[in-house]
Amino acid sequence: MSTPANTPSLDEMRAIAAPFAIHGKLLSAERYGSGHINDTYALCFDQAGAPVRYIFQRVNHNIFKNVPELMENISRVTAHVVAKTAGGDSRAALTLVLTRDGAPFYKTACGNFWRVYLFIEKARTYDAVEKPTQAREAARAFGLFQQALADLPGARLHETIPNFHNTVSRFAALRKAAEADVAGRKKEVQAELDFAFAREADAGRLLALVAAGKIPERVTHNDTKLNNVMLDDATGAGICVIDLDTVMPGLSLYDFGDLVRFAGNTAAEDEIDQEKIQVSLPVVDAIVEGYIAGAGDILTPAEWDNLIFAGKLMTYEVGLRFLTDYLQGDVYFKTKRPGHNLDRARNQLRLVARIEAADKELQAIVARHRGQK
């Protein structure tokens, strides 16, 4: 089998497709999308004279250590969302294609894990916000996703990445990395460390509210980037939440906050010009409007009260992660240039400062939408 860096041949993909319940002749296979974790391909089959596409993904089992548990989560979640949206748009949820033995994935002889989804036609994803309505629709889709899963039956979902959004754990990792200073970089990032350490109390705020019973654990997506929602080509509506590998127990505020972090930044995540890094009030307004349209009915008072703080916290957390990786010698995140992780860390920490400075205006946005509910 080809390495993850190479595109498998048509014959190789034909062998991968064989165990799945797909009929017809394979016509083409090409790499698809902009994801960095899994390897994704669009395969087209001739089925009774009509071309039909499927998404094939090789799951990165180095990141996701227990693929069977991950796929159990996805199977339960997609089945439940499909049941809740029965009679609506058939594209409203990812649809797994099972193997001929009825399994949600196939493991090859060399140990790779493959899964297949029906291709969602007449919709696409966007890597950056081009207009506030896109942020609104993504937020609405993520809110509806949480709303649909609020009554998911059965046992608690598996944690595919333990402590993924545990900011206290991320803070501890940064402190440990600074103390070890294995790459000899601590001296050049002292200002960033001082900024991060000064906000240690923020790290545990949401967890304390959970412990006090004021914020419930929910089924959450945990990676709410704009490009994890399919937007309809004709209407622009958010129709389907994708990339479900990190769907697991979490907080609604993690999902809301990470979308604010991703979409509310007026600059790219690795922009080095600090003056370009601002929080976009129109985009945050759109995110709040969309999110409460989807999930507003299930939010507790404490969740409402902490929406803007969540945006700050998720930005802070990602800044901690980039800074930790830089101190450790760039061992986790892929980099494209020297100092790339440091640029990313500075970007996120500057956005934290911008969110703090705009807190009054941001809270007013939430208050206005809350009053309209």
FENSUL-V273722 format. One record per residue. N is the residue number from 1. RES is the residue in three letters. OMEGA is omega in radians with two decimals (none if undefined). NEAR is the number of other C-alpha atoms within 12 Angstrom. D_LAST is the distance of its C-alpha to the last C-alpha in Angstrom with 1 decimal. Layout:
<<N RES OMEGA NEAR D_LAST> <N RES OMEGA NEAR D_LAST>>
This chain:
<<1 MET 3.14 21 54.2> <2 SER 3.04 17 53.1> <3 THR -3.13 14 51.6> <4 PRO -3.10 22 47.8> <5 ALA -3.08 14 48.7> <6 ASN 3.05 14 50.5> <7 THR 3.13 21 49.4> <8 PRO 3.09 27 51.1> <9 SER 3.12 21 53.5> <10 LEU 3.10 24 52.9> <11 ASP 3.11 18 55.3> <12 GLU -3.14 20 53.5> <13 MET 3.08 36 50.1> <14 ARG 3.11 25 51.9> <15 ALA 3.10 18 52.9> <16 ILE -3.08 35 49.4> <17 ALA -3.01 41 48.0> <18 ALA -3.11 23 50.8> <19 PRO -3.07 25 49.3> <20 PHE -3.08 30 46.0> <21 ALA 3.13 24 45.6> <22 ILE 3.11 29 45.8> <23 HIS 3.12 25 48.5> <24 GLY -3.11 21 50.1> <25 LYS 3.09 24 51.9> <26 LEU -3.12 30 50.4> <27 LEU -3.07 25 50.5> <28 SER 3.07 25 49.0> <29 ALA 3.14 29 47.2> <30 GLU 3.10 24 45.6> <31 ARG -2.99 27 43.6> <32 TYR 3.01 23 39.9> <33 GLY -3.06 24 36.9> <34 SER -3.13 17 36.7> <35 GLY -3.10 22 36.1> <36 HIS -3.06 19 38.4> <37 ILE 3.14 23 38.4> <38 ASN 3.05 29 39.4> <39 ASP -3.00 31 41.7> <40 THR -3.11 33 40.2> <41 TYR 3.00 36 42.1> <42 ALA 3.12 32 41.5> <43 LEU -3.14 35 44.2> <44 CYS -3.13 30 45.1> <45 PHE 2.99 27 47.0> <46 ASP -3.14 18 49.0> <47 GLN -3.12 16 47.9> <48 ALA 3.09 10 50.0> <49 GLY 3.14 13 50.3> <50 ALA 3.09 14 46.7> <51 PRO 3.14 19 45.4> <52 VAL -3.08 26 42.6> <53 ARG 3.07 31 41.0> <54 TYR 3.03 38 39.9> <55 ILE 3.05 37 38.6> <56 PHE 3.12 37 41.1> <57 GLN 2.97 42 40.2> <58 ARG -3.06 40 42.6> <59 VAL -3.14 35 40.6> <60 ASN -3.08 25 41.6> <61 HIS 2.99 26 43.0> <62 ASN 3.07 18 44.0> <63 ILE -3.13 20 40.3> <64 PHE -2.94 26 39.1> <65 LYS -3.10 19 41.9> <66 ASN -3.08 21 41.1> <67 VAL 3.09 32 40.4> <68 PRO 3.09 25 40.7> <69 GLU 3.11 25 37.9> <70 LEU -3.11 32 35.7> <71 MET 3.03 37 36.4> <72 GLU 3.07 29 35.7> <73 ASN -3.07 34 32.2> <74 ILE 3.13 40 31.7> <75 SER -3.13 33 33.2> <76 ARG -3.07 32 30.9> <77 VAL -3.11 41 27.7> <78 THR 3.12 36 28.6> <79 ALA -3.12 26 29.8> <80 HIS 3.13 28 26.7> <81 VAL 3.10 34 24.4> <82 VAL 3.14 28 26.9> <83 ALA -3.12 21 26.8> <84 LYS -3.09 24 23.0> <85 THR -3.11 23 23.2> <86 ALA -3.13 16 26.4> <87 GLY 3.11 11 26.9> <88 GLY 3.13 14 24.7> <89 ASP -3.13 20 26.0> <90 SER 3.13 21 28.9> <91 ARG -3.02 31 28.1> <92 ALA 3.11 37 24.8> <93 ALA 3.02 39 26.6> <94 LEU 3.12 37 29.9> <95 THR 3.11 31 32.8> <96 LEU 2.98 35 35.7> <97 VAL -3.07 32 39.2> <98 LEU 3.01 25 41.3> <99 THR 3.12 23 44.9> <100 ARG 3.06 16 47.5> <101 ASP 3.10 13 47.7> <102 GLY -3.14 14 44.0> <103 ALA -3.13 22 42.9> <104 PRO 3.11 33 39.8> <105 PHE 3.09 35 42.1> <106 TYR 3.11 33 45.7> <107 LYS -3.11 23 47.8> <108 THR 3.14 20 50.8> <109 ALA 3.14 11 54.2> <110 CYS 2.99 12 53.7> <111 GLY 3.08 15 50.5> <112 ASN 3.14 25 47.8> <113 PHE 3.13 31 44.6> <114 TRP 3.01 39 43.4> <115 ARG -3.09 42 40.4> <116 VAL 3.02 39 39.5> <117 TYR 2.90 38 36.3> <118 LEU 3.12 30 36.2> <119 PHE 3.11 33 35.7> <120 ILE -3.08 30 32.4> <121 GLU 3.06 26 33.7> <122 LYS 3.07 19 32.3> <123 ALA -3.13 24 29.8> <124 ARG 3.07 31 30.3> <125 THR 3.12 35 29.1> <126 TYR -3.12 27 29.1> <127 ASP 3.13 24 30.5> <128 ALA -3.14 25 28.9> <129 VAL 3.08 32 26.0> <130 GLU 3.10 18 27.4> <131 LYS -3.06 22 24.3> <132 PRO -3.12 29 20.6> <133 THR 3.09 27 19.6> <134 GLN 3.09 42 21.5> <135 ALA 3.12 48 19.6> <136 ARG -3.10 38 16.3> <137 GLU 3.07 42 17.9> <138 ALA 3.14 54 19.4> <139 ALA 3.11 52 16.3> <140 ARG -3.14 38 14.6> <141 ALA 3.11 45 17.9> <142 PHE 3.08 53 18.1> <143 GLY 3.09 43 14.6> <144 LEU 3.10 37 15.7> <145 PHE 3.10 48 19.0> <146 GLN 3.12 44 17.8> <147 GLN -3.11 30 15.7> <148 ALA -3.06 32 19.0> <149 LEU -3.12 38 21.1> <150 ALA 3.14 29 19.3> <151 ASP 3.11 20 21.9> <152 LEU -3.11 28 24.8> <153 PRO 3.05 16 27.9> <154 GLY -3.07 14 31.0> <155 ALA 3.08 13 32.1> <156 ARG 3.10 23 30.4> <157 LEU 3.07 31 30.6> <158 HIS 3.02 30 33.5> <159 GLU -3.08 30 33.0> <160 THR 3.00 31 34.5> <161 ILE -3.10 26 34.7> <162 PRO 3.09 21 34.8> <163 ASN -3.06 21 33.0> <164 PHE 3.12 28 31.6> <165 HIS 3.06 41 28.7> <166 ASN -3.04 31 30.5> <167 THR 3.07 34 30.6> <168 VAL 3.10 29 33.0> <169 SER 3.12 22 35.4> <170 ARG 3.10 33 35.0> <171 PHE 3.13 34 35.8> <172 ALA 3.12 22 38.9> <173 ALA 3.10 26 40.0> <174 LEU -3.14 36 40.0> <175 ARG 3.12 27 42.0> <176 LYS 3.13 21 44.4> <177 ALA 3.12 30 44.9> <178 ALA 3.14 32 45.5> <179 GLU -3.13 20 48.1> <180 ALA 3.12 17 49.9> <181 ASP -3.02 24 49.8> <182 VAL -3.13 19 51.5> <183 ALA 3.11 19 51.3> <184 GLY -3.05 16 52.4> <185 ARG -3.02 26 49.3> <186 LYS -3.04 28 48.0> <187 LYS -3.07 16 49.7> <188 GLU -3.12 18 48.1> <189 VAL -3.09 28 44.5> <190 GLN 3.14 20 44.9> <191 ALA 3.12 18 42.4> <192 GLU 3.09 35 39.7> <193 LEU 3.13 35 40.6> <194 ASP 3.13 20 40.4> <195 PHE -3.11 22 36.9> <196 ALA -3.11 39 35.8> <197 PHE 3.14 27 37.6> <198 ALA -3.11 15 36.1> <199 ARG -3.12 25 32.7> <200 GLU -3.10 24 33.8> <201 ALA 3.13 17 31.6> <202 ASP -3.00 29 28.5> <203 ALA -3.05 31 29.8> <204 GLY -3.03 24 29.2> <205 ARG -3.11 25 26.0> <206 LEU 3.11 37 23.7> <207 LEU 3.09 29 26.6> <208 ALA 3.11 19 27.0> <209 LEU 3.04 23 23.5> <210 VAL -3.13 21 24.2> <211 ALA 3.14 13 27.5> <212 ALA 3.12 13 25.8> <213 GLY -3.09 15 23.6> <214 LYS 3.08 21 20.3> <215 ILE -3.11 28 19.6> <216 PRO 2.94 26 20.6> <217 GLU 3.14 29 22.8> <218 ARG 2.94 33 21.5> <219 VAL -3.04 39 23.1> <220 THR -3.09 43 22.5> <221 HIS 3.04 45 24.1> <222 ASN 3.05 39 25.3> <223 ASP -2.94 36 26.4> <224 THR 3.01 42 23.5> <225 LYS 3.12 38 25.4> <226 LEU -3.07 43 24.6> <227 ASN 2.99 33 27.8> <228 ASN 3.01 39 26.7> <229 VAL 3.05 43 24.5> <230 MET 3.09 40 26.3> <231 LEU -3.09 36 25.1> <232 ASP -3.10 26 26.3> <233 ASP -3.06 17 29.2> <234 ALA -3.02 13 28.5> <235 THR -3.06 15 24.7> <236 GLY -3.11 26 23.8> <237 ALA 3.03 29 21.1> <238 GLY -3.01 41 21.0> <239 ILE -3.06 39 22.8> <240 CYS 3.03 43 24.3> <241 VAL -3.10 47 24.2> <242 ILE 3.13 43 27.8> <243 ASP -2.98 36 30.1> <244 LEU -3.08 37 29.3> <245 ASP -3.11 40 32.1> <246 THR 3.04 35 30.0> <247 VAL -3.05 43 27.5> <248 MET 3.08 39 28.1> <249 PRO -3.13 33 26.6> <250 GLY -3.14 35 24.5> <251 LEU 3.07 39 21.3> <252 SER -3.11 50 18.0> <253 LEU 3.04 50 18.3> <254 TYR -3.12 47 21.7> <255 ASP 3.13 48 20.3> <256 PHE -3.07 55 17.5> <257 GLY -3.12 43 20.1> <258 ASP 3.07 40 22.9> <259 LEU 3.04 49 21.1> <260 VAL 3.13 51 20.5> <261 ARG -3.04 49 24.2> <262 PHE -3.01 42 25.4> <263 ALA -3.06 47 23.5> <264 GLY 3.12 47 22.8> <265 ASN -3.14 40 26.5> <266 THR -3.13 34 28.2> <267 ALA 3.04 27 31.4> <268 ALA -3.05 25 32.8> <269 GLU -3.14 35 32.8> <270 ASP 3.08 31 36.5> <271 GLU -3.09 24 36.7> <272 ILE 3.10 22 39.3> <273 ASP -3.04 18 38.8> <274 GLN -3.12 25 36.6> <275 GLU 3.14 16 35.8> <276 LYS -3.06 19 34.0> <277 ILE 3.12 31 31.5> <278 GLN 3.01 34 28.4> <279 VAL -3.10 38 24.7> <280 SER 3.13 30 23.1> <281 LEU 3.10 29 20.2> <282 PRO 3.14 26 19.3> <283 VAL 3.10 35 19.5> <284 VAL 3.07 46 17.4> <285 ASP -3.14 34 14.7> <286 ALA 3.13 33 15.1> <287 ILE 3.12 49 15.1> <288 VAL -3.14 48 11.8> <289 GLU -3.11 36 10.2> <290 GLY -3.07 33 12.2> <291 TYR -3.12 42 12.0> <292 ILE 3.04 41 8.4> <293 ALA 3.13 29 8.8> <294 GLY -2.98 31 11.7> <295 ALA -2.97 34 11.3> <296 GLY -3.07 33 7.9> <297 ASP -3.09 20 8.6> <298 ILE -3.05 28 11.9> <299 LEU 3.06 31 11.4> <300 THR 3.09 25 13.1> <301 PRO -3.14 18 12.7> <302 ALA 3.07 26 15.8> <303 GLU 3.07 34 14.5> <304 TRP -3.05 33 11.6> <305 ASP -3.01 23 14.4> <306 ASN -3.14 32 16.8> <307 LEU -3.12 46 15.3> <308 ILE 3.07 43 17.5> <309 PHE -3.14 35 20.3> <310 ALA 3.07 40 20.3> <311 GLY 3.09 44 21.0> <312 LYS -3.07 44 23.8> <313 LEU -3.12 46 25.1> <314 MET 3.07 45 25.4> <315 THR 3.09 46 27.2> <316 TYR -3.10 50 29.4> <317 GLU -3.14 41 30.2> <318 VAL 3.04 43 31.3> <319 GLY 3.08 39 33.3> <320 LEU -3.10 47 35.0> <321 ARG 3.11 40 35.9> <322 PHE -3.12 42 37.4> <323 LEU 3.09 49 39.3> <324 THR -3.12 42 40.6> <325 ASP 3.10 36 41.8> <326 TYR 3.13 38 43.6> <327 LEU -3.12 37 45.3> <328 GLN 3.10 28 46.4> <329 GLY 3.09 27 47.9> <330 ASP -3.05 26 45.3> <331 VAL -3.07 18 45.6> <332 TYR -3.09 18 42.1> <333 PHE 3.05 25 40.4> <334 LYS 3.13 18 42.3> <335 THR -3.12 20 43.5> <336 LYS -3.12 13 45.0> <337 ARG 3.06 13 46.8> <338 PRO 3.12 13 48.1> <339 GLY -3.09 25 45.5> <340 HIS 3.14 25 42.6> <341 ASN 3.09 36 40.8> <342 LEU 3.07 40 41.3> <343 ASP 3.13 30 39.8> <344 ARG -3.14 40 36.8> <345 ALA 3.13 39 36.5> <346 ARG 3.10 39 36.9> <347 ASN -3.10 39 34.3> <348 GLN 3.14 47 31.7> <349 LEU 3.05 43 32.7> <350 ARG 3.10 38 32.6> <351 LEU 3.04 43 29.0> <352 VAL 3.14 40 28.2> <353 ALA 3.12 28 29.8> <354 ARG 3.11 31 27.8> <355 ILE 3.10 37 24.5> <356 GLU -3.10 25 25.8> <357 ALA -3.10 17 26.8> <358 ALA -3.02 23 23.5> <359 ASP -3.09 24 21.5> <360 LYS -3.13 16 20.5> <361 GLU -3.13 21 19.2> <362 LEU 3.10 35 17.4> <363 GLN 3.11 27 15.7> <364 ALA 3.09 20 14.6> <365 ILE 3.13 28 13.0> <366 VAL -3.11 32 10.9> <367 ALA -3.13 23 10.2> <368 ARG -3.13 17 9.2> <369 HIS 3.12 24 6.7> <370 ARG 3.13 25 5.4> <371 GLY -3.13 13 5.5> <372 GLN -3.14 13 3.8> <373 LYS none 18 0.0>>
